[in-house]
Structures are given as structure tokens and as C-alpha cells.
Amino acid sequence: MIQSLEEINEEIKEKSIRVKIIELRSQGWTRKKISEQLLITIKKVRYWEKKFNTTGPLLSERQKEKRLLFAKHHLEKNTDWQKVVFSDETWFYLEGSCGKIWRQWGELEDSVFENLSKFSPKVMFFGGIAYDWISTLIKCPKRVNAESYRKCLVSKCGLFTGMDNLHGKKNWLFMQDGAPAHTAKTTINYLEKKCNILQNWPANSPDLNPIENLWGIMSRRLNEIDIKTVKNLEKVVREVWKNIDWIMIENLINSMERRLKLVVQLKGDCINGYF
């Protein structure tokens, strides 16, 4: 099911309220003052605070420090995130659709977790998104190493031609996380000939990558469809990817500045649940 423009706008409005509440609370505002300022009930303020008050990815102090440095650097530099491609791989399972657990912030009950069989058939895909570009979704080999990452994924997704045509040769940035296949010397040498790599992406930081939110959106849509076979799963995943609303992608990309500001406010800690 594709979200309507009204549903997207309502989701954006709700997320804006959530972010504003955490900002004002961090500044010492009382719940009563926030409710008066935002024209919402104190009960609603408490509701969102409860969702904020939960654990995200386990981050070491060193990781928090690097996240904070990354955020401050790009806020001071005023990085143009509309010229950045955000990439990632993810598993989609025949049972439960997505290999990641997607839940509302604060939900820790067993009922919110997918009941996935350990040996459930699955398919891995690689994709990338930018403000004005989306890659071909590429099915990954069973094992992704440096060679298959370069030859089967990055080189076949339309990345270099697509972004060069939009912004000029190498006049844009490619974001990838620190997976071994991504950071291998052969991969870096290959990428540096084709594009500029976004440097120093902090470890253990999927909450900063907008495409992670897109995987979650796709997962929820797949869960609404009765999928019987792996072949059908592949087909449906591609269809859902092709029908992602551009407004949604643009909003995810445009959220980067807010994400980084939250990282600074939280002193490098996880911002899961705010987006």
C-alpha cells in the first residue's frame, strides 16, 4: 500500500513534534510549558518522552565521541546532503519480510518482534538513494566480499552515470558504512577513481543513514502482502522499491541536518526513534 500525500504530511508533522519536544526538554522546559507552546496535552508530551526513554544501539564512549565529531564537522561545513548518495545492503525474509527489527521507539514487548525462523529463506539487496536519484535495486550474492561489492553491486546500480549526469563528474559524495567489503583497499581504490567518498562515517550508526528508514518503510509494506515463494519475494521487493514516493525520499535526505543536531544535543548518543 502506497502512502498518500496526506499520510506523509501527517507523519512529517508528528516527527517534527517529537523532535521539538526532545529539544525543549533538553533545554530545561517543563512539560506544562511545552504543552502550551506546542498546543498539545501534557499527556501527549509524556507519551513521546516515554518513547524517547529507551535503549538504542550500544555505543561505546569512543563511538559517541566520533559521532559527535562527525556531526559537528558537517554542521559547521554546511554539507549539501542533496549531493550525497546513501547506500546500504539489507536482508528481506520470506517470513516477516525484513531482516531488521522495525518497531516504534520504546516498544520492547515480545509482541513487536518478528517471529522469524532461523532458516527462513531470504534475499539480500543493495540500494542507494539521493535527493534526486535512486539506484537500481541489486540482488546481492550469498556472500558479499570486496570483489562482489565492486563488480556486482556498486558498478551495476547506475550510481556513477546517474549522479555524474545530475551533478557533474565527481561533484557529489558516496556514503557507505564501514563493512569490510566497503573499506577494503581494492574497493576504496576503485571508488576513488569514480567518485568522492563521504569520509569518517561513524561506526555503529545506522540511525544516521536515511536509507535505513526506507528499509523499514518497505518492510511494513511487504508485511501487508501475502508472499509465498522467494521468487515472488524478489519480485515484490523490486516493485515496492520502484514505487517509493519521491517526496518521502526527499524528506529523508532533508532530515540529515536535524539528525546531526540531535546527535550534538545527545552528546553523540543514538537518535533512533526521532525519524
C-alpha positions as CSV (number, residue, x, y, z in Angstrom):
1,M,0.0,0.0,0.0
2,I,1.5,3.4,-1.1
3,Q,1.2,6.2,1.4
4,S,-0.9,9.1,0.3
5,L,0.5,12.7,0.4
6,E,-1.8,13.4,3.4
7,E,-0.4,10.5,5.3
8,I,3.2,11.5,4.5
9,N,2.5,15.1,5.6
10,E,0.9,13.9,8.9
11,E,3.9,11.6,9.6
12,I,6.3,14.5,9.0
13,K,4.2,16.8,11.3
14,E,4.2,14.1,14.1
15,K,8.0,13.6,13.8
16,S,8.6,17.4,13.9
17,I,6.6,17.5,17.2
18,R,8.7,14.6,18.6
19,V,11.9,16.3,17.7
20,K,10.8,19.6,19.2
21,I,9.8,18.0,22.5
22,I,13.2,16.5,23.0
23,E,14.9,19.8,22.1
24,L,12.8,21.8,24.6
25,R,13.2,19.2,27.3
26,S,17.0,19.2,26.8
27,Q,16.8,23.0,27.3
28,G,15.0,22.5,30.7
29,W,11.5,23.3,29.6
30,T,8.7,21.9,31.8
31,R,6.1,19.6,30.3
32,K,3.4,22.2,31.0
33,K,5.3,24.9,29.2
34,I,6.0,22.6,26.2
35,S,2.3,21.6,26.0
36,E,1.3,25.3,26.0
37,Q,4.0,26.1,23.4
38,L,3.1,23.3,21.0
39,L,-0.6,23.3,21.7
40,I,-0.7,19.7,22.8
41,T,-1.7,18.0,26.0
42,I,0.7,17.2,28.8
43,K,-0.3,13.6,28.4
44,K,1.0,13.7,24.8
45,V,4.3,15.2,26.0
46,R,4.6,12.3,28.5
47,Y,3.7,9.8,25.8
48,W,6.6,10.9,23.5
49,E,9.0,11.2,26.4
50,K,8.3,7.5,27.2
51,K,9.1,6.5,23.6
52,F,12.4,8.5,23.8
53,N,13.4,6.8,27.0
54,T,14.7,3.5,25.7
55,T,17.9,2.0,24.6
56,G,19.3,2.3,21.1
57,P,22.3,0.6,19.7
58,L,25.0,0.0,22.3
59,L,27.6,2.7,21.7
60,S,31.0,2.9,23.3
61,E,32.2,6.3,24.6
62,R,34.7,6.3,21.7
63,Q,31.9,5.7,19.2
64,K,29.8,8.5,20.7
65,E,32.8,10.8,20.5
66,K,33.4,10.1,16.8
67,R,29.7,10.6,16.1
68,L,29.8,13.9,17.8
69,L,32.9,15.0,15.9
70,F,31.2,13.9,12.6
71,A,28.0,15.8,13.4
72,K,29.8,19.0,14.4
73,H,32.1,18.8,11.3
74,H,29.3,18.6,8.8
75,L,27.1,21.2,10.6
76,E,30.0,23.7,10.6
77,K,30.8,22.8,7.0
78,N,27.2,23.1,6.0
79,T,27.4,19.9,3.9
80,D,25.0,19.8,1.0
81,W,23.3,16.5,1.7
82,Q,21.3,16.7,-1.5
83,K,24.5,15.8,-3.3
84,V,25.1,12.7,-1.2
85,V,24.1,9.1,-2.1
86,F,23.3,7.0,0.9
87,S,23.8,3.3,0.3
88,D,23.2,0.0,2.3
89,E,22.5,-3.7,2.0
90,T,19.7,-5.4,3.7
91,W,18.1,-8.9,4.0
92,F,14.4,-9.5,3.2
93,Y,13.0,-12.7,4.6
94,L,10.2,-14.8,3.2
95,E,8.8,-14.9,6.8
96,G,8.5,-11.4,8.2
97,S,9.9,-9.7,5.1
98,C,12.8,-7.6,6.5
99,G,15.9,-8.8,8.2
100,K,15.9,-5.9,10.6
101,I,13.5,-5.4,13.5
102,W,11.4,-2.2,12.9
103,R,9.3,-1.0,15.9
104,Q,8.0,2.1,17.4
105,W,10.5,3.8,19.7
106,G,10.0,2.5,23.3
107,E,8.3,-0.8,22.3
108,L,10.2,-3.6,24.0
109,E,7.4,-6.2,24.4
110,D,7.9,-9.6,22.7
111,S,4.9,-9.0,20.5
112,V,6.6,-6.3,18.5
113,F,9.4,-8.6,17.3
114,E,9.2,-10.6,14.1
115,N,8.9,-14.4,14.7
116,L,11.5,-15.4,12.1
117,S,12.7,-18.9,11.6
118,K,16.4,-19.3,11.9
119,F,16.4,-20.9,8.4
120,S,13.8,-18.7,6.8
121,P,14.5,-18.2,3.0
122,K,15.9,-14.8,2.5
123,V,17.3,-12.4,-0.2
124,M,19.8,-9.6,0.2
125,F,19.6,-6.4,-1.8
126,F,21.8,-3.4,-2.3
127,G,20.4,0.1,-3.0
128,G,21.2,3.8,-2.8
129,I,19.2,6.9,-2.6
130,A,19.9,10.6,-3.1
131,Y,17.6,13.7,-3.1
132,D,17.1,13.5,-6.9
133,W,18.2,10.0,-7.7
134,I,17.5,6.4,-6.8
135,S,19.6,3.4,-7.8
136,T,18.6,0.2,-9.4
137,L,17.9,-2.3,-6.6
138,I,20.6,-5.0,-7.0
139,K,20.2,-8.6,-5.7
140,C,23.4,-9.5,-3.7
141,P,25.3,-12.7,-4.0
142,K,25.1,-15.0,-1.0
143,R,28.4,-13.7,0.2
144,V,29.4,-10.1,-0.3
145,N,33.1,-9.6,-0.4
146,A,35.2,-6.7,-1.8
147,E,35.2,-8.1,-5.3
148,S,31.4,-8.8,-5.5
149,Y,30.7,-5.5,-3.9
150,R,32.5,-3.7,-6.6
151,K,31.6,-5.8,-9.6
152,C,28.1,-6.9,-8.8
153,L,26.6,-4.1,-6.7
154,V,28.2,-0.7,-7.0
155,S,29.1,-0.9,-10.7
156,K,25.7,-2.2,-11.8
157,C,23.3,0.1,-9.8
158,G,23.7,3.1,-12.1
159,L,25.5,5.1,-9.4
160,F,28.3,6.8,-11.3
161,T,26.5,7.6,-14.6
162,G,23.3,8.7,-12.8
163,M,25.0,11.1,-10.3
164,D,27.6,12.4,-12.8
165,N,24.8,13.3,-15.2
166,L,22.9,15.2,-12.4
167,H,25.8,17.0,-10.6
168,G,28.9,16.7,-12.8
169,K,31.7,14.2,-12.7
170,K,32.7,13.5,-9.1
171,N,30.8,16.6,-7.9
172,W,28.9,14.5,-5.3
173,L,29.6,12.2,-2.4
174,F,29.0,8.5,-1.9
175,M,28.1,7.3,1.6
176,Q,28.8,3.7,2.7
177,D,29.2,2.2,6.2
178,G,32.3,0.5,7.5
179,A,31.6,-3.1,6.4
180,P,34.9,-4.9,5.4
181,A,33.8,-5.2,1.8
182,H,33.3,-1.4,1.7
183,T,36.5,-0.4,3.3
184,A,38.8,-2.9,1.6
185,K,41.8,-1.3,-0.1
186,T,40.7,-2.6,-3.5
187,T,37.2,-1.1,-3.0
188,I,38.5,2.3,-1.9
189,N,40.9,2.5,-4.8
190,Y,38.1,1.6,-7.2
191,L,35.6,4.1,-5.7
192,E,38.1,7.0,-5.6
193,K,38.6,6.8,-9.3
194,K,34.8,7.1,-9.8
195,C,33.6,9.4,-7.1
196,N,34.3,11.2,-3.8
197,I,33.6,9.1,-0.7
198,L,32.0,10.6,2.4
199,Q,34.8,10.3,4.9
200,N,34.7,9.2,8.5
201,W,31.2,7.7,8.6
202,P,31.0,6.8,12.3
203,A,30.7,3.1,13.3
204,N,27.5,1.6,14.6
205,S,25.4,4.5,13.2
206,P,22.5,3.2,11.1
207,D,20.4,5.8,12.8
208,L,22.2,8.5,10.8
209,N,21.6,6.8,7.4
210,P,18.3,7.8,5.8
211,I,18.1,4.6,3.7
212,E,17.7,2.6,6.9
213,N,14.3,4.3,7.4
214,L,13.4,3.4,3.8
215,W,14.1,-0.3,4.5
216,G,11.7,0.0,7.4
217,I,9.0,1.5,5.3
218,M,9.5,-1.2,2.7
219,S,9.3,-3.9,5.4
220,R,5.9,-2.6,6.6
221,R,4.6,-2.6,3.1
222,L,5.8,-6.1,2.5
223,N,4.2,-7.3,5.7
224,E,0.8,-6.3,4.1
225,I,1.3,-8.7,1.2
226,D,1.0,-12.5,1.2
227,I,4.2,-13.7,-0.3
228,K,4.6,-17.5,-0.9
229,T,7.9,-18.0,-2.6
230,V,11.4,-16.5,-2.7
231,K,11.0,-15.7,-6.4
232,N,7.8,-13.8,-5.6
233,L,9.5,-12.1,-2.7
234,E,12.2,-10.8,-5.1
235,K,9.6,-9.5,-7.5
236,V,7.5,-7.7,-4.8
237,V,10.6,-6.1,-3.2
238,R,11.6,-4.6,-6.6
239,E,8.0,-3.4,-7.1
240,V,7.9,-1.7,-3.7
241,W,11.3,-0.1,-4.4
242,K,10.2,1.3,-7.7
243,N,7.0,2.7,-6.2
244,I,8.6,4.6,-3.3
245,D,7.3,8.1,-3.3
246,W,9.9,10.8,-4.2
247,I,8.5,13.1,-1.5
248,M,9.4,10.5,1.1
249,I,13.0,10.2,-0.2
250,E,13.4,14.0,-0.3
251,N,12.2,14.3,3.2
252,L,14.5,11.5,4.4
253,I,17.5,13.3,2.8
254,N,16.5,16.6,4.1
255,S,16.4,15.2,7.7
256,M,20.2,14.9,7.8
257,E,20.7,18.3,9.4
258,R,18.2,17.6,12.1
259,R,19.8,14.2,12.7
260,L,23.2,15.7,13.2
261,K,21.8,18.5,15.5
262,L,20.2,15.7,17.6
263,V,23.5,13.9,17.8
264,V,25.1,17.0,19.2
265,Q,22.3,17.6,21.7
266,L,22.5,14.0,22.8
267,K,26.3,14.2,23.1
268,G,26.9,11.5,20.4
269,D,24.2,9.1,21.6
270,C,21.7,7.2,19.5
271,I,18.9,9.2,17.9
272,N,16.7,6.1,17.0
273,G,13.0,6.9,17.2
274,Y,13.2,10.5,16.2
275,F,13.0,9.7,12.5
